[in-house]
Amino acid sequence: MFAHNVFFSLNDRSDAAKAKLVAACKKYLDGHPNTLFFAVGVLAEDCTRPLNDLNFNVALHVIFTDKAAHDAYQQADRHQTFISESKDNWRKVRVFDSYVEAK
């Protein structure tokens, strides 16, 4: 499987701006072909252990059947629309892609 994890740091870090990005992720990024798992949400601000990375506001997690499915998702019109409609509020975006195995 192929895991695609994206961590968005926003210019406007208000609750409304975070909710807007979460809603856009749900609208444009969920339900793509060969998606096994989709989740999006906000930083768990109450988790402040020394190893916790608190330098993001919204996290997206998508598991695809394989890299080919991920590559198709990257080129999909809905993904491109998401980027064009959302990117103005992105201060920084970090992407962590990995090949994963289930237990």
N, C-alpha and C positions, 0 to 999 in steps of 0.2 A: 504494500500500500504506500501511498505518498501523502505525507502530512504537510500542509501549508498553513503556517501560523504567522499572522501579521499583527504587529503592535503599533498602534497609531498614537502619536503625541500630537495634541491639537494646539492651535493658536488660541482659540476660544475654548477654555476648559470648563465652561459652565455646564450645569446639568442638562440644560436644553440642547446645547451643542453636542454633548455626548449622546443624548437620546436620538438626536437627528442622524448621527452617523450610524448608530446601532440600527435604526429603522431603515436607512439606506442599504446597509449590509443585508438585512433580511429581505428587502425588496429585490435587490439586484444580484446577490451572490448566493442565495440559497436555491436549491433545486436544480443545479446544473447536472448534466448527464454524468453518470458514474461517480456521484458523490455518495460516500458511505456515512459521513457524519458532518454536521454543520452546527456551529455554535458561535455566538458573538455576545460580548458583554463588556462591562466596565471594570476598571481596576478594583481589586479588593483592597481598599485603602486601609482596612483594619489589619492587614497582614504586613507587619513591619519588622520581621526578623532580619538580621544582618544580611542574609543572602537574597532577600526579596528585592527584585528590581521594580522600583516604583516610578520609573521614567516613561510611563505611557498612560493613556487615558482609556482607550478602547482596544480590546483584543478580539481577533477573528481566528477561528480554528476550523479548518476544513480538511477532511480526510477523503482522498480520492482512491479509486481502485488501483491506479497506477500513474506514472508520470505523464503518459500520453493524455489521460483524462485531465490532468492539471494543465498541460500545455494547451489543450483545446479551450479550457475555461479561461485562460489568460487572453485568448484572442476573441472570446465571445462578445457579442455586441453589448449584452447586459453588463459584463465586467467593464468594458470600455466606457459605458455610460456612467457607471458608478464612479470611476476615476474622474471623469470630466466634471461630474456634478459635485464631487466631494473634496477634491484635492486642494481647493483654495483655503481650507481650514487645517490642512496638515502641516504641522511644524516639522515633524520627522516621522518616517515610516520605516520600520524594521521588519524584514521578512526572514523567517526561519523555515526552510524547507528540509525535509528529511524523509528517508525511506524507513518505514516502520513495519513492525510485525505484531500481530495480535498474539496473545498468550495461547 
